[in-house]
Amino acid sequence: MKIVDFHTHILPGIDDGSRDRDMTVQMLKVTAEQGIDTVIATSHFYPDKMSFDHFIQERNRAMEQIADTAAACGVQVLAGAEVAFFTGISRAEGLKPLCVEGTRLLLLEMPFRSWHKGDLQELDGILQRGYRVMLAHPERFIPFQTDRGIFSAVLDMPVLVQVNAESLVHFSTRRTALKLMRREGAVLGSDCHNLTARPQNLLAGRRVLEKRLGAEYLRQMDLLAEKLL
Ligand SMILES: [Fe+2]
């Protein structure tokens, strides 16, 4: 079964992730060393900073730049995006190319503020259009919520969740991360940005999962990951 990292900033020179091609080469090597087969390249897409078309152009350029190295490392890189939530996203044109290559799976970064009913409606609108929404690291938004009811309501929607490996590794966030991972439709991502402060650490997260939730849990998660791609 394949091991998939659903959240990486491995593409060079697009966002606050990999600085350049050399760093990406190193990140790919570490990825291969951890036995990861597939990574989704989810560079940040901020609609106020870049047009859809420009983002796709830049992403394609970066994908071409690293194709040889990825192949040499034996790591499959699929294009995607970490799409920042914005008001009106449910009606926006151009979401399809931001989805994980070959799918209608959208990695969505919710706002770092308290969520409200309008956000729920936007989410529902995206789902109504036939997209599968994967919430990027929901655990990171909890400290911002003043209305935990809305947070729970979002998680009760038919969305997938991607938890950061880091949140499992750190003791302070482990309980919350494990609770989210027990939810149906949960997968793991490293959210790696570089080689030092935010490195590839999927394997460490997987080890916590295996220890706490068991090998069969991990197998089921990997099965889900394969099905999603
Ligand atoms: Fe990210």
Residues whose N, C-alpha, C, O or C-beta is under 5 A from the ligand:
A	BS01	LIG	E82 D191
